[in-house]
Amino acid sequence: MQVLWFSVGAGILAMGFGGLISAVLFKRSSEKIICWLLSFAAGIMTSVVCFGLMPEAVKLSGMTASVLGLVLGILVIMLLNSIVDRITESKGDNLYVHHTHEELYHQTSVIHNPKKMLRSGIIMIIAIGLHNVPEGIAIGAGGSHDLNLGLLIAFMIALHNIPEGMAIAAPLLAGGVNRGKAVLLTLVCGFTTVVGALLGVLIGNISDFAVALSLSAAGGAMLYVVFGEIIPQTVVMTKSRAAPLITLFGIILGLIMTAIE
């Protein structure tokens, strides 16, 4: 039960907090600030995968199962992205770098009128909601094996979800959604983390092999999001080298936090 509460904090509350920040700072929020926060969160996520999830998976079931899970996670998130691309009629556009968060989260139109911005926000809810499922699986599977590991993963995922909540709320607000509804929609988006955590707990109670496979699969999904989407896009959007440097800082901080745990 505690593990599910971890996922509530990491998913629903963290994304809702990000949405609240955008609601308070609306008209003063910056693409660059969100990019820097996402870059930092990407470093944290890389650390939790490389220094938390994968070593635990290898310890539980060996290198072969861990690599298999890693590849499986990457393939699954690629499939989910493909589904979102089909829904948004942007097939193939995810192969190119983008210049706004609307494009990054599978919305290719950059015409900034209220209807387009509202559609962008809704599409971002779908895309990020799908990405949240493997994160929840990592919390659930990790926490069912080791409660402290689940708490650490949840904390690091929460840091990642705050800027994503900001990125969801911004186009919703620009599309005419009032502040309260925009924050509520970011809270709803975070619910998929809880669903993933429930799946992770169920899988984690099967066997050590199942735990290892779910941890490594969740790790593969997160690494794909970090290296296939967040890092390349933040560099293009900010047009500076600050983003990768902030990512490296996040990796170092994540390593320290993992070592302390």
C-alpha positions in Angstrom: 0.0 0.0 0.0 2.9 2.4 0.8 4.2 1.9 -2.7 1.0 3.1 -4.2 1.1 6.2 -2.1 4.7 6.8 -3.4 3.3 6.7 -6.9 0.5 9.1 -6.0 3.1 11.6 -4.8 5.4 11.1 -7.8 2.7 11.1 -10.4 -0.5 13.0 -9.3 0.9 15.4 -6.8 4.2 16.2 -8.6 2.4 16.8 -12.0 -0.3 18.8 -10.2 2.4 20.9 -8.6 4.0 21.6 -12.0 0.6 22.6 -13.3 0.1 24.9 -10.3 3.4 26.6 -11.0 2.4 27.3 -14.6 -1.0 28.6 -13.5 0.7 31.0 -11.1 3.4 32.1 -13.5 1.2 32.1 -16.6 2.3 34.8 -19.1 5.7 34.9 -17.4 6.6 31.2 -17.8 9.5 30.5 -20.2 10.2 27.7 -22.7 13.8 28.0 -21.7 13.1 27.5 -17.9 10.9 24.5 -18.6 13.7 23.1 -20.9 16.3 23.5 -18.1 14.1 21.8 -15.6 13.5 19.0 -18.0 17.2 18.7 -18.7 17.9 18.5 -14.9 15.2 15.9 -14.5 16.6 13.9 -17.5 19.9 13.6 -15.6 18.1 12.5 -12.5 16.2 9.9 -14.5 19.4 8.6 -16.1 20.9 8.1 -12.7 18.0 6.2 -11.3 18.1 3.8 -14.3 21.9 3.3 -14.4 22.7 3.3 -10.7 19.4 2.1 -9.2 17.2 0.0 -11.5 19.7 -1.8 -13.7 22.1 -2.9 -10.9 19.1 -4.2 -8.9 17.8 -6.0 -12.0 21.2 -7.6 -12.7 21.5 -8.7 -9.0 18.1 -10.3 -9.1 18.2 -12.2 -12.4 21.5 -11.7 -14.2 22.6 -9.7 -17.2 20.7 -11.5 -19.9 17.2 -10.9 -18.4 18.2 -7.3 -17.6 19.3 -6.5 -21.1 16.2 -8.3 -22.5 14.0 -6.1 -20.3 15.9 -3.0 -21.3 15.4 -3.6 -25.0 11.7 -4.5 -24.4 11.1 -1.2 -22.6 12.6 0.8 -25.5 10.5 -1.1 -28.0 7.3 -0.6 -26.0 7.8 3.2 -25.6 8.6 3.4 -29.3 5.3 1.6 -30.0 3.4 4.0 -27.7 5.0 7.0 -29.4 3.9 5.5 -32.8 0.3 5.2 -31.5 0.3 8.8 -30.4 1.7 9.9 -33.7 -1.1 8.1 -35.6 -3.7 9.7 -33.3 -2.2 13.2 -34.0 -1.6 12.5 -37.7 2.1 13.3 -37.2 3.6 10.0 -38.3 7.3 10.3 -38.8 7.6 13.8 -37.3 9.1 12.4 -34.1 12.2 11.6 -36.1 13.0 15.3 -36.3 14.1 17.8 -33.7 11.4 20.2 -32.6 11.4 23.9 -31.5 8.5 24.0 -29.1 6.9 21.8 -26.4 3.8 21.4 -28.6 6.0 19.8 -31.3 8.0 17.8 -28.8 4.9 16.1 -27.4 3.6 15.1 -30.9 1.8 18.2 -31.9 3.3 19.5 -35.1 1.3 22.7 -35.6 3.0 25.8 -34.3 0.1 28.2 -35.1 -0.5 29.8 -31.7 -4.2 30.4 -31.6 -6.4 29.2 -28.7 -7.9 26.2 -30.4 -4.5 24.9 -31.6 -3.0 25.5 -28.1 -5.9 23.6 -26.4 -5.5 20.7 -28.8 -1.7 20.7 -28.1 -2.4 20.5 -24.3 -4.8 17.6 -24.7 -2.3 15.7 -26.9 0.4 16.3 -24.4 -1.8 14.8 -21.7 -2.1 11.7 -23.8 1.6 11.5 -24.6 2.9 12.1 -21.1 0.2 9.9 -19.6 1.5 7.0 -21.7 5.1 7.8 -20.7 4.1 7.8 -17.0 3.0 4.1 -17.0 6.6 2.6 -17.1 7.7 5.1 -14.5 4.9 3.8 -12.2 5.9 0.2 -13.0 9.5 1.1 -11.8 8.0 2.5 -8.5 5.8 -0.5 -8.0 8.3 -3.3 -8.9 11.1 -1.6 -7.1 9.1 -0.8 -4.0 7.7 -4.4 -3.8 11.3 -5.7 -3.7 12.8 -3.0 -1.5 10.6 -0.2 0.0 13.6 2.2 0.2 14.3 1.7 -3.5 10.7 2.4 -4.4 10.8 5.6 -2.4 14.0 6.7 -4.1 12.6 6.0 -7.5 9.4 7.8 -6.7 11.3 10.9 -5.5 13.4 11.1 -8.6 10.4 10.6 -10.9 8.6 13.4 -9.0 11.5 15.7 -9.9 11.0 14.7 -13.5 7.2 15.1 -13.4 7.1 18.7 -12.1 8.4 20.3 -15.3 6.2 18.0 -17.4 3.2 19.2 -15.4 4.3 22.7 -16.2 4.6 21.8 -19.9 1.1 20.4 -20.0 -0.6 23.3 -18.2 1.0 26.0 -20.3 -0.8 25.3 -23.6 -4.0 24.5 -21.8 -3.9 28.0 -20.2 -3.0 29.6 -23.5 -6.0 27.7 -25.1 -8.4 29.4 -22.7 -8.7 26.7 -20.0 -9.1 28.4 -16.6 -6.3 27.9 -14.0 -8.3 25.5 -11.8 -9.2 23.1 -14.6 -5.6 23.2 -16.0 -4.2 22.1 -12.7 -6.9 19.4 -12.4 -6.0 18.0 -15.8 -2.4 17.7 -14.9 -3.4 15.8 -11.7 -5.5 13.5 -13.9 -2.5 12.9 -16.2 -0.4 11.8 -13.2 -2.9 9.1 -12.4 -1.4 6.8 -15.0 1.7 6.6 -12.7 -0.5 5.0 -10.1 -1.8 2.5 -12.7 1.7 1.6 -13.6 2.7 1.2 -9.9 -0.2 -1.2 -9.4 1.0 -3.2 -12.4 4.5 -3.1 -11.0 3.4 -4.4 -7.6 1.4 -7.3 -9.2 4.4 -8.2 -11.4 6.8 -7.9 -8.4 4.9 -10.5 -6.4 5.4 -13.1 -9.1 9.2 -13.8 -8.9 12.6 -12.2 -8.9 12.8 -12.7 -12.6 9.6 -10.8 -13.1 10.9 -8.0 -10.9 14.1 -7.8 -12.8 12.3 -7.8 -16.1 9.9 -5.0 -15.1 12.7 -2.9 -13.5 14.9 -3.1 -16.6 11.9 -2.6 -19.0 10.9 0.5 -17.1 14.6 1.6 -17.3 14.7 1.1 -21.0 11.5 3.2 -21.5 12.9 6.0 -19.4 16.2 6.0 -21.2 14.4 6.3 -24.5 12.4 9.3 -23.4 15.6 10.9 -22.0 18.0 10.3 -24.9 15.5 10.0 -27.8 13.3 13.0 -26.9 14.2 15.3 -24.0 17.9 15.9 -24.4 18.0 16.5 -28.2 14.9 18.7 -28.1 16.0 20.8 -25.1 19.3 21.6 -26.9 17.4 22.8 -30.0 14.8 24.8 -28.0 17.3 26.6 -25.8 19.9 27.0 -28.6 22.7 26.7 -26.0 24.9 24.1 -24.3 23.4 24.8 -20.9 20.9 22.0 -21.3 23.4 19.1 -21.5 25.5 20.7 -18.7 22.4 20.8 -16.5 21.7 17.2 -17.4 25.2 16.2 -16.3 24.6 18.0 -13.0 21.4 16.0 -12.6 23.3 12.7 -13.3 25.9 13.6 -10.6 23.3 14.6 -8.1 21.3 11.5 -8.8 24.4 9.3 -8.3 25.0 10.9 -4.9 21.3 10.4 -3.9 21.5 6.7 -5.1 24.7 6.1 -3.1 23.2 7.7 0.0 20.1 5.4 -0.3 
